Amino acid sequence: VSFAPLEFCSSNMRQRTSTTEVPSGAPKKVQNVPEIDRFAGTFGSLVLIFGIPFVVALLNWSCQHFDGNLALTLGNILASDPLTLFHSLFPSPTSFSIQLVFGWFVSQFLLHVLVPGYMYTGFELKDGSRLPYKMNGLVCYLFTLWLFVAGVYFDYIPTSVLDQVYLEWQSIHTTVLVYFTFGFSFILYFKGFLLKQGDPCGNPIVDFFYGYEANPRVFGIPVSDFKFFFEGRALTLWVLIGFFYAEREIRTTGSLSVSMFLTCLVHFLYILHYNVHEENVLSVVDFTSEHQGFMLQYGNTAFVPFCYTLPELYILKNPVHTPLWLVPLTLGLYIFGYIIFAQTNSQKKQFREDPTKPIWGKAPKVLRTSSGRNLLICGWWGIGRKMNYTGDLIQAFTFGLPALSFHIIPFINLIFLTSLLIQRERRDFRYCKLRYGKDWDEYCEKVPAAMIPYVY
């Protein structure tokens, strides 16, 4: 399954390079955009459509009722009849959960429309067009978090409401799943089917999973780009739910633990970087090639907010005394991963804009190919072909580190991201092999490591 949020700056430099001039403020032209990677057929699509929501619901249920103890969770599953288990994992939407979920998406859409921003022209798509996008994510992100913190601090948000959110957490997930994942995915599917838009493969199940259209909008209006809107708000909700768990810890224990603080902090900083460089997300394959179907819709409405916040929920249910040395270790590793991540992408961007500008104080070293495009083999790009992925994984490791546990739940982000980035790396390898031929073999000899030198 591929979702863009954890890979917003990670597209490979070699896929995006072009010398075509474009208007000021627009990214350079994309050529030979890779086709959508429909890696799952009919059976695989069905397994993912029903399997991933089940796993996410199960992990949240396990944390809430069994403190994340998977042995106790498994025992309860075996002792329960299937219907009872299903209702435990997916309780029916309530009037409260429906109002909360719709209120969230409507309020965030209004923010996206009303808050001032600037227009940015996206990368060239497969049909040769470039779409405009409204960029105001940073203001919306900070304003949303400020509203929650201020509302809690000044008692504008009643504790009874916060308690009800916690008690109805599984119902809230079901509500999102019913209305904004399955419901919205069906709307997008029939919109593309009836209006003959998009690039379907012809298999209804696969087209529902991957989507009909790459960039569905309402009458072409920039603020109505569903893919861009849902992704940005998913990341805001990720951090907001972490703050919600932090508030509950303060109210139930009387203080905020170092573990909870560190986890919320690194998540906040991670998404802050996304919003500061919001336009960079438009360069990833999710935006240039992949369609908006169930896969991306569930990822951006339910998977990110309900799965990536599991470290905070685990810490809430499993308090731990955090030694002070964990603070510099966590922040140090996060900064180290961020430096690799940011510098790798910065060198890619710099080389694309000015191929003669020094990298690490030296003239760029390149491999010239028969296609006329040069492959960068210095800086971080000379250490590994996907060092931006490596930096991303180091940051993801710090998301689970404050829990001081070898349990898989605090490291669910790292586990998922590792599988995602390996799949992406393999896909890009095949694409570049087809594109560059023998030149790609020579490049891999000069830069043999994909993400971790001497390991992978």
C-alpha positions in Angstrom: 0.0 0.0 0.0 1.4 3.4 -0.9 0.5 6.6 0.9 2.4 9.9 0.2 2.5 11.4 3.7 5.8 9.8 4.8 7.4 10.3 1.5 6.6 13.8 0.5 10.1 14.8 -0.5 11.5 11.3 -1.3 11.0 11.0 -5.1 14.1 10.0 -6.9 16.2 12.8 -8.4 16.7 11.0 -11.6 13.0 10.7 -12.3 12.4 14.4 -12.2 15.4 15.9 -14.0 14.7 18.1 -17.1 16.1 21.2 -18.7 12.8 22.4 -20.0 12.0 26.0 -19.0 8.8 26.6 -17.2 7.1 29.7 -15.8 8.5 31.3 -12.7 7.3 29.6 -9.6 6.5 26.3 -11.3 8.5 23.2 -11.0 10.4 21.8 -14.0 8.8 19.6 -16.5 8.4 15.9 -15.7 9.2 13.5 -18.5 8.5 9.8 -18.7 6.3 9.8 -15.6 6.1 6.1 -14.4 2.8 4.4 -14.8 0.6 3.6 -11.8 2.0 0.6 -10.1 -1.0 -1.7 -9.7 0.9 -4.2 -7.6 -2.2 -6.0 -6.3 -4.7 -7.7 -8.6 -8.3 -8.6 -7.8 -7.5 -10.9 -4.8 -4.8 -8.6 -3.4 -7.0 -5.6 -3.7 -9.8 -7.3 -1.8 -7.4 -8.5 0.9 -6.1 -4.9 1.4 -9.5 -3.3 1.2 -10.8 -5.4 4.1 -7.6 -6.4 5.8 -5.9 -3.1 6.5 -9.0 -1.5 8.3 -9.3 -4.7 10.3 -5.6 -4.5 11.5 -5.9 -0.8 12.3 -9.1 -1.3 14.3 -7.6 -4.4 16.0 -4.5 -2.5 17.1 -6.5 0.4 18.5 -8.9 -2.0 20.3 -5.9 -3.9 21.7 -4.3 -0.8 23.1 -7.5 0.6 24.6 -8.7 -2.7 26.2 -5.6 -4.8 26.7 -2.9 -2.1 26.9 -1.5 -3.3 23.7 -0.8 -6.8 25.1 -1.1 -8.9 21.9 -1.3 -12.2 23.8 -4.3 -11.1 25.8 -5.8 -9.7 22.6 -5.4 -13.0 20.8 -6.9 -14.9 23.7 -9.9 -12.6 23.6 -10.3 -13.0 19.9 -10.2 -16.8 20.2 -12.8 -16.7 23.0 -15.2 -14.4 21.1 -17.6 -15.4 18.4 -17.0 -13.7 15.0 -20.1 -11.4 15.2 -19.2 -10.2 18.7 -15.7 -9.5 17.7 -16.8 -7.6 14.6 -19.1 -5.4 16.7 -16.3 -4.8 19.1 -13.9 -3.7 16.4 -16.4 -1.8 14.3 -19.2 -0.5 16.5 -22.0 1.3 14.6 -21.5 5.1 14.1 -23.2 7.2 16.7 -24.7 10.6 16.4 -21.7 12.0 18.3 -19.2 10.3 16.1 -21.0 11.4 12.9 -21.1 15.0 14.1 -17.5 14.9 15.1 -16.2 13.4 11.9 -18.2 15.6 9.6 -17.5 18.6 11.7 -13.8 18.0 11.4 -13.7 17.6 7.6 -16.1 20.5 7.0 -14.2 22.9 9.3 -10.9 21.9 7.8 -12.3 22.5 4.3 -13.5 25.9 5.3 -10.1 26.7 6.7 -8.5 25.6 3.4 -10.9 27.8 1.4 -10.8 30.9 3.7 -7.3 31.1 5.0 -5.1 33.1 2.6 -2.3 31.3 0.7 -0.4 31.3 -2.5 -1.0 29.4 -5.7 1.6 26.9 -6.9 1.7 25.1 -10.2 2.2 21.4 -9.8 4.5 19.0 -11.9 3.5 17.9 -15.3 1.1 15.0 -15.3 0.9 12.1 -17.7 -1.5 14.0 -19.9 0.9 17.0 -20.1 -1.1 19.3 -17.9 -0.1 21.1 -14.8 -2.6 21.7 -12.0 -2.6 24.8 -9.7 -2.8 24.2 -5.9 -3.6 26.5 -3.1 -0.8 26.4 -0.5 -1.9 27.5 3.0 -1.2 24.2 5.0 1.3 25.8 7.5 -1.2 28.4 8.7 -4.1 25.9 8.9 -1.9 23.4 10.7 -0.7 25.8 13.4 -4.1 27.4 13.8 -5.8 24.0 14.2 -3.4 22.9 16.9 -3.6 26.3 18.6 -7.4 26.1 18.7 -7.2 22.7 20.5 -4.5 23.7 23.0 -6.3 27.0 23.8 -9.7 25.3 24.0 -8.4 22.7 26.5 -6.4 25.2 28.6 -9.2 27.7 28.9 -11.9 25.0 29.3 -13.7 25.9 26.1 -13.6 22.2 25.2 -15.5 20.4 27.9 -13.8 17.4 29.5 -17.0 15.4 29.0 -16.6 15.9 25.2 -12.9 14.7 25.4 -14.0 11.7 27.4 -16.7 10.8 24.9 -14.2 11.0 22.1 -12.0 8.5 23.9 -14.9 6.2 24.8 -16.2 6.2 21.2 -12.9 5.9 19.5 -13.8 2.6 17.7 -17.1 4.2 16.5 -15.2 7.2 15.2 -13.0 4.9 13.2 -16.1 3.1 11.8 -17.7 6.5 10.9 -14.6 7.6 9.0 -14.4 4.2 7.3 -18.1 4.2 6.2 -18.5 7.8 5.1 -15.1 9.1 4.1 -13.3 5.9 3.0 -15.8 3.5 1.4 -18.4 6.2 0.8 -16.1 8.7 -0.8 -14.2 6.1 -2.7 -17.5 4.9 -4.3 -18.3 8.5 -5.2 -15.0 9.0 -6.9 -15.3 5.6 -8.6 -18.7 6.4 -10.1 -17.7 10.0 -10.9 -14.9 8.6 -13.1 -17.0 5.8 -14.5 -20.0 7.9 -15.5 -18.1 10.9 -16.8 -15.5 8.6 -18.6 -12.7 10.3 -16.8 -9.4 8.9 -15.7 -7.4 5.9 -16.8 -9.0 2.7 -15.5 -7.7 -0.8 -16.0 -11.1 -2.3 -16.6 -11.3 -4.5 -13.5 -14.0 -2.9 -11.2 -12.4 -4.1 -7.9 -8.9 -3.0 -8.9 -10.2 0.3 -10.2 -12.1 0.9 -7.0 -8.9 0.1 -4.9 -6.5 2.2 -7.0 -9.1 4.8 -8.3 -10.3 6.0 -11.7 -8.8 9.5 -11.7 -5.4 10.7 -10.6 -6.4 14.2 -9.5 -10.2 14.4 -9.0 -11.6 17.9 -8.5 -15.0 19.6 -8.7 -15.1 21.7 -11.9 -11.3 21.9 -11.8 -11.3 24.3 -8.8 -7.9 24.1 -7.1 -9.3 24.1 -3.5 -11.4 21.1 -4.4 -8.5 18.8 -5.2 -9.5 15.8 -3.0 -6.1 14.2 -3.0 -4.2 17.3 -1.8 -6.9 18.2 0.8 -7.3 14.9 2.5 -3.6 14.3 2.7 -2.7 17.6 4.4 -5.6 17.2 6.9 -4.6 13.6 7.7 -1.2 14.9 8.8 -2.7 17.6 10.9 -5.1 15.1 12.5 -2.1 12.8 13.2 -0.5 15.5 15.4 -3.8 16.6 16.9 -4.7 13.1 18.1 -1.3 12.9 19.7 -2.1 16.2 21.6 -5.4 14.6 22.6 -3.7 11.6 24.1 -1.2 14.0 25.9 -4.2 15.9 27.4 -5.7 12.7 28.6 -2.5 11.7 30.3 -2.2 15.0 32.0 -5.8 14.8 33.3 -5.5 11.2 34.4 -2.0 11.2 36.0 -1.6 14.9 36.8 1.5 15.4 34.6 2.9 15.0 31.1 5.4 12.2 30.9 8.7 12.7 29.1 7.9 9.9 26.7 4.6 11.4 25.7 6.2 14.8 25.3 9.0 13.5 23.1 6.7 11.5 20.9 4.3 14.4 20.4 7.3 16.7 19.8 8.9 14.6 17.0 5.6 14.1 15.3 4.9 17.9 15.5 8.3 18.7 14.0 7.9 16.1 11.3 4.6 17.5 10.1 5.8 21.0 10.6 8.5 20.3 8.0 5.9 18.9 5.6 3.8 22.1 5.9 6.8 24.5 5.6 7.7 22.7 2.3 4.2 21.9 1.3 4.7 22.2 -2.4 7.3 19.4 -2.4 4.6 16.8 -2.0 3.5 17.5 -5.5 6.6 15.8 -6.9 6.0 12.4 -5.5 4.5 9.6 -7.6 1.3 9.6 -5.6 0.5 13.0 -7.1 2.0 12.7 -10.6 0.8 9.2 -11.4 -1.3 7.3 -8.9 -5.1 7.5 -8.8 -7.3 8.6 -5.9 -9.1 5.4 -5.0 -9.6 3.4 -1.8 -5.9 3.0 -1.2 -5.1 6.7 -0.9 -8.5 7.6 0.5 -8.2 5.2 3.4 -4.6 6.1 4.0 -5.4 9.8 4.2 -8.6 9.6 6.2 -8.1 6.7 8.5 -4.7 4.9 8.3 -2.6 7.9 9.2 -4.6 9.3 12.0 -5.6 6.0 13.6 -2.4 4.0 13.0 0.4 6.6 13.3 -0.9 7.8 16.7 -0.6 4.3 18.2 2.7 5.2 19.9 1.0 7.9 22.0 -1.9 5.6 22.8 0.6 2.9 23.9 2.4 5.3 26.1 -0.9 6.5 27.6 -1.8 2.9 28.5 1.7 1.8 29.5 3.3 4.6 31.6 7.1 4.4 31.8 9.8 6.3 33.8 11.9 7.9 31.1 15.6 8.4 31.9 16.9 11.9 31.1 19.4 10.5 28.6 16.6 9.4 26.3 15.8 13.1 25.6 19.1 14.0 23.9 19.3 10.5 22.3 15.8 10.9 20.7 16.2 14.5 19.6 19.8 13.8 18.4 18.7 10.8 16.3 15.7 12.8 14.9 18.0 15.7 13.9 20.5 13.3 12.4 17.8 11.7 10.3 16.4 15.1 9.4 19.8 16.3 8.2 20.2 13.3 5.9 16.7 13.6 4.7 16.8 17.4 4.1 20.3 17.5 2.6 19.6 14.6 0.2 16.6 16.4 -1.2 18.3 19.7 -1.1 21.2 18.3 -3.2 18.7 16.9 -5.6 16.9 20.2 -6.0 20.2 22.1 -6.3 21.5 19.8 -9.0 18.3 20.1 -10.9 18.4 23.9 -10.8 22.2 24.4 -11.2 24.2 21.4 -12.2 27.5 23.3 -11.7 27.0 24.4 -8.1 29.3 22.6 -5.7 28.1 19.8 -3.4 30.0 19.4 -0.1 32.5 22.0 -1.4 33.3 20.1 -4.6 32.1 20.2 -8.2 29.2 17.8 -8.7 30.3 14.3 -9.9 28.0 12.8 -12.4 27.5 9.8 -14.6 26.6 10.7 -18.2 24.0 8.5 -19.8 23.0 7.9 -23.4 19.6 9.4 -22.7 21.3 12.8 -22.3 20.5 13.0 -18.6 23.2 13.0 -15.9 23.0 10.8 -12.7 24.4 12.4 -9.6 27.0 10.3 -7.9 28.3 12.6 -5.2 27.1 13.9 -1.9 24.5 11.8 -0.2 23.6 10.5 -3.7 27.1 9.0 -3.9 26.6 7.1 -0.7 23.3 5.5 -1.5 20.6 5.7 -4.2 17.8 6.5 -1.7 19.5 8.1 1.3 16.5 10.4 1.7 14.6 7.2 2.6 17.3 6.4 5.1 16.8 9.7 6.8 13.1 9.2 6.8 13.5 5.8 8.5 15.8 7.2 11.2 13.2 9.8 12.0 10.5 7.1 12.1 12.6 5.2 14.6 12.5 8.1 17.0 8.7 8.0 16.9 8.7 4.7 18.9 11.9 5.2 20.9 10.4 7.2 23.8 8.1 4.3 24.7 11.2 2.3 25.8 9.6 -0.9 24.6 10.4 -3.7 22.1 6.7 -4.0 21.5 5.7 -3.6 17.8 3.0 -1.1 18.4 5.2 1.9 19.3 7.2 1.1 16.1 4.3 0.6 13.8 5.3 3.7 11.9 8.8 2.3 11.3 7.5 -1.1 10.3 5.0 0.3 7.8 7.4 2.9 6.4 10.1 0.3 5.9 7.8 -1.9 3.9 6.6 1.1 1.9 10.0 2.5 1.1 11.5 -0.9 0.1 8.5 -1.4 -2.3 9.1 2.1 -3.6 12.8 1.6 -4.0 12.3 -1.7 -5.9 9.7 0.0 -8.2 12.0 2.9 -9.0 14.9 0.5 -9.6 12.8 -1.3 -12.2 11.7 1.9 -13.8 15.3 3.3 -14.0 16.6 0.1 -15.3 14.1 0.3 -18.2 14.9 3.9 -18.7 18.7 3.9 -18.6 19.6 0.3 -19.6 23.3 -0.4 -19.3 24.0 3.1 -17.9 21.9 2.1 -14.9 24.0 -1.0 -14.4 27.1 1.2 -14.4 25.5 3.6 -12.0 24.6 0.8 -9.6 28.3 -0.3 -9.7 29.4 3.2 -8.6 26.6 3.5 -6.0 25.8 -0.1 -4.9 23.8 0.7 -1.8 20.1 1.5 -2.0 19.5 2.9 1.5 22.1 1.5 4.0 25.7 1.1 2.8 27.0 -2.5 3.0 23.6 -3.6 4.2 20.9 -2.8 1.6 
